Amino acid sequence: MSENPSTHGSIPSVTNAHPTFAHEVLGVVLSVREGALSALLWRRGLPPQRRSWALPGGIVEADETLEASIRRHLAAKVDVDQVAHLEQLETRSDPARHPEGRVIATAFLGVVAADASPSLPADTRWHRVDDLPKTAFDHGGLVNAGRVRLRAKLSYTNVAFALAPPTFTISELRALYVAALGYDVDPTNLQRVLVRREVITATTAVSRPGRSGGRPAAHFCFRSAGLVVTDPFAVLRPPGA
């Protein structure tokens, strides 16, 4: 894949009469990988900030919307069909955020289910958000902004549908919440809250008992595969908070 055109010499020129500058889109794509909330980053091959890890994205073309642009750029790094949820996150406009000229950036938050296995280019991989490598420009701050947004929405929406497989046990769902929130969650309370809000519903499937026996675990699914505000005033808090 070619380098992001906004990063090596194609920044529009600026004149006193009609100042122009680039507008790029960036994807903060999050998923739970190996039990940890992780972000999709690719390693830059050209200056500036060569070898730093960066968010996927690129310049917005004159004839496309911001969402169409981020979907186009993400397609080069991850199968867009496996991005279960995508929403605009924030816009950064600091004139000094890019060393080669002014570049406004609009970031999008994308969520990929934990069981998805999108093929990735050789220069791209998942990184734990709590242990990021050196990132280019202000991309580390955007990853943190995406994590904050996701954590907030886990409280008052059904956004966990985008993290979870089609069906799951409460134990499996709890593990996803714990990874995304960064603190423990009581599985019984989680089930009670999500069932009461009509976010999840039981399926007819059950897990087979393990070698030690015990009661088969019921499987659940999300009622909606689209974002729904379930309780606008809800706030999930760590135990004891």
C-alpha positions as CSV (number, residue, x, y, z in Angstrom):
1,M,0.0,0.0,0.0
2,S,1.2,3.5,-0.7
3,E,1.8,6.0,2.1
4,N,-0.8,8.4,3.3
5,P,-0.5,11.3,0.9
6,S,-1.0,13.8,3.7
7,T,2.3,12.7,5.3
8,H,5.0,13.2,2.7
9,G,5.0,16.4,0.6
10,S,1.5,16.7,-0.9
11,I,0.1,19.2,1.6
12,P,-1.8,21.9,-0.3
13,S,-0.1,25.2,-0.6
14,V,-1.3,28.3,1.4
15,T,-1.8,31.7,-0.1
16,N,-2.7,34.9,1.6
17,A,-5.8,35.4,-0.6
18,H,-7.2,31.9,-0.3
19,P,-5.6,29.7,2.3
20,T,-6.0,26.0,1.6
21,F,-5.0,23.0,3.7
22,A,-5.5,19.3,3.8
23,H,-8.3,17.4,5.6
24,E,-7.7,13.9,6.5
25,V,-9.7,11.1,8.2
26,L,-8.3,8.7,10.7
27,G,-9.7,5.5,12.1
28,V,-9.5,4.6,15.8
29,V,-10.4,1.0,15.3
30,L,-10.8,-0.9,18.6
31,S,-11.3,-4.6,19.4
32,V,-10.7,-7.0,22.3
33,R,-7.7,-9.1,21.3
34,E,-6.3,-11.8,23.5
35,G,-8.3,-10.4,26.4
36,A,-7.2,-6.8,26.1
37,L,-8.7,-3.7,24.4
38,S,-6.5,-3.1,21.4
39,A,-6.2,-0.5,18.6
40,L,-5.3,-1.1,14.9
41,L,-2.1,0.7,13.9
42,W,0.2,0.5,10.9
43,R,4.0,1.3,10.8
44,R,5.0,4.3,8.7
45,G,7.6,3.6,6.0
46,L,8.3,7.2,5.0
47,P,9.1,10.4,6.8
48,P,8.0,12.4,8.7
49,Q,8.1,10.2,11.8
50,R,9.2,7.1,9.8
51,R,8.8,3.8,11.7
52,S,6.3,5.3,14.1
53,W,2.9,3.6,14.4
54,A,-0.1,5.4,13.0
55,L,-3.8,5.2,12.7
56,P,-5.2,4.1,9.3
57,G,-6.6,6.9,7.2
58,G,-5.7,9.5,4.6
59,I,-6.8,12.6,2.7
60,V,-10.5,13.3,2.0
61,E,-11.1,13.7,-1.7
62,A,-13.2,16.6,-3.0
63,D,-16.1,14.4,-4.1
64,E,-16.6,12.3,-1.0
65,T,-18.1,12.6,2.4
66,L,-16.0,12.1,5.6
67,E,-17.6,8.7,6.2
68,A,-17.1,7.5,2.6
69,S,-13.5,8.6,2.9
70,I,-12.7,6.7,6.1
71,R,-14.4,3.6,4.8
72,R,-12.3,3.8,1.6
73,H,-9.0,4.3,3.6
74,L,-9.9,1.5,6.1
75,A,-10.5,-0.9,3.3
76,A,-6.8,-0.8,2.7
77,K,-6.0,-2.0,6.2
78,V,-9.0,-4.0,7.4
79,D,-12.1,-5.6,5.9
80,V,-14.6,-2.8,6.4
81,D,-17.4,-5.3,6.5
82,Q,-15.9,-6.5,9.8
83,V,-16.2,-3.0,11.4
84,A,-19.4,-3.6,13.3
85,H,-19.8,0.0,14.4
86,L,-18.4,3.3,13.0
87,E,-19.1,6.8,14.3
88,Q,-17.4,10.2,14.1
89,L,-15.2,10.8,17.1
90,E,-13.6,14.3,17.0
91,T,-11.9,16.8,14.8
92,R,-8.4,18.2,15.5
93,S,-7.4,21.5,14.0
94,D,-4.2,22.6,15.7
95,P,-2.2,24.3,12.9
96,A,1.0,22.8,14.3
97,R,-0.2,19.1,14.6
98,H,1.6,18.2,11.4
99,P,5.2,19.1,10.7
100,E,4.8,19.7,6.9
101,G,1.8,22.0,6.9
102,R,-1.6,22.4,8.2
103,V,-3.7,19.2,8.2
104,I,-7.1,19.1,9.8
105,A,-8.0,15.6,11.0
106,T,-11.4,14.1,11.7
107,A,-11.2,10.8,13.6
108,F,-13.8,8.0,13.6
109,L,-14.3,5.4,16.2
110,G,-14.6,1.9,14.7
111,V,-15.4,-1.3,16.6
112,V,-14.5,-4.9,15.5
113,A,-16.0,-7.9,17.2
114,A,-13.6,-10.0,19.3
115,D,-14.2,-13.1,17.3
116,A,-13.6,-11.4,13.9
117,S,-10.4,-12.4,12.1
118,P,-9.8,-9.7,9.5
119,S,-6.7,-10.2,7.3
120,L,-4.2,-7.4,7.9
121,P,-1.3,-6.1,5.7
122,A,2.2,-6.9,6.9
123,D,2.7,-3.4,8.2
124,T,-0.5,-3.4,10.3
125,R,-1.3,-5.0,13.7
126,W,-3.3,-4.8,16.9
127,H,-1.7,-3.0,19.9
128,R,-3.0,-2.9,23.5
129,V,-4.3,0.5,24.2
130,D,-2.7,0.5,27.6
131,D,0.7,-0.3,26.2
132,L,0.9,1.6,22.9
133,P,4.2,1.9,21.0
134,K,5.5,5.3,19.8
135,T,2.8,6.8,17.7
136,A,2.9,9.4,15.0
137,F,1.7,12.9,15.3
138,D,-1.3,13.1,17.8
139,H,-2.5,9.6,17.1
140,G,-1.9,8.3,20.6
141,G,-4.2,10.9,22.0
142,L,-6.9,9.9,19.5
143,V,-6.6,6.3,20.6
144,N,-7.2,7.4,24.2
145,A,-10.2,9.5,23.0
146,G,-11.6,6.5,21.3
147,R,-11.2,4.4,24.4
148,V,-12.9,7.0,26.6
149,R,-15.8,7.3,24.1
150,L,-16.3,3.5,24.0
151,R,-16.2,3.2,27.8
152,A,-18.8,5.9,28.1
153,K,-21.1,4.3,25.6
154,L,-20.9,0.9,27.3
155,S,-22.8,2.6,30.1
156,Y,-25.8,4.0,28.3
157,T,-26.0,2.3,24.9
158,N,-25.8,-1.3,23.5
159,V,-22.5,-0.6,21.8
160,A,-21.1,-3.9,23.2
161,F,-23.0,-5.6,20.3
162,A,-20.1,-4.5,18.1
163,L,-17.5,-6.1,20.4
164,A,-19.3,-9.4,20.9
165,P,-19.8,-12.5,18.7
166,P,-23.4,-13.2,17.4
167,T,-24.1,-15.4,20.5
168,F,-22.3,-15.6,23.8
169,T,-22.5,-16.7,27.4
170,I,-22.7,-14.1,30.2
171,S,-19.2,-15.1,31.2
172,E,-17.9,-14.3,27.7
173,L,-19.8,-11.0,27.6
174,R,-18.4,-10.0,31.0
175,A,-14.9,-10.6,29.8
176,L,-15.4,-8.2,26.9
177,Y,-16.8,-5.5,29.3
178,V,-13.9,-6.0,31.7
179,A,-11.4,-5.7,28.8
180,A,-13.0,-2.5,27.4
181,L,-13.8,-0.9,30.8
182,G,-10.5,-1.7,32.5
183,Y,-12.1,-2.9,35.7
184,D,-14.0,-5.9,37.0
185,V,-17.7,-6.4,36.3
186,D,-20.1,-8.6,38.3
187,P,-21.6,-11.1,35.8
188,T,-24.9,-11.4,37.6
189,N,-25.4,-7.7,37.8
190,L,-24.4,-7.3,34.2
191,Q,-27.0,-9.8,33.1
192,R,-29.7,-8.3,35.2
193,V,-29.1,-4.8,33.9
194,L,-28.9,-5.8,30.2
195,V,-31.9,-8.0,30.4
196,R,-33.9,-5.3,32.2
197,R,-33.0,-2.8,29.6
198,E,-33.9,-5.3,26.8
199,V,-30.4,-5.1,25.4
200,I,-29.8,-8.8,25.3
201,T,-32.1,-11.8,25.1
202,A,-31.7,-15.6,25.7
203,T,-31.3,-17.9,22.8
204,T,-32.1,-21.6,22.7
205,A,-28.5,-22.6,22.7
206,V,-26.5,-23.8,25.7
207,S,-22.9,-24.7,26.3
208,R,-22.0,-28.2,27.0
209,P,-20.9,-28.8,30.6
210,G,-17.1,-29.0,31.2
211,R,-15.3,-32.1,32.6
212,S,-16.3,-31.0,36.1
213,G,-19.9,-31.1,35.2
214,G,-22.2,-28.3,36.3
215,R,-25.2,-26.5,34.8
216,P,-24.9,-25.8,31.1
217,A,-24.4,-22.0,30.4
218,A,-27.2,-20.3,28.5
219,H,-26.3,-18.3,25.4
220,F,-27.6,-14.8,24.7
221,C,-27.6,-12.4,21.8
222,F,-28.0,-8.7,21.4
223,R,-31.5,-7.6,20.3
224,S,-30.1,-5.0,17.9
225,A,-27.1,-4.9,15.6
226,G,-27.2,-1.1,15.5
227,L,-26.5,1.5,18.1
228,V,-29.4,2.2,20.6
229,V,-29.4,4.5,23.6
230,T,-30.7,2.2,26.4
231,D,-30.4,4.5,29.4
232,P,-29.2,8.1,28.8
233,F,-28.4,8.6,32.5
234,A,-26.6,5.3,33.2
235,V,-23.0,5.3,34.3
236,L,-21.0,2.1,34.9
237,R,-18.5,2.5,37.8
238,P,-15.7,0.3,39.1
239,P,-16.5,-1.8,42.2
240,G,-16.6,0.3,45.3
241,A,-16.8,3.6,43.4
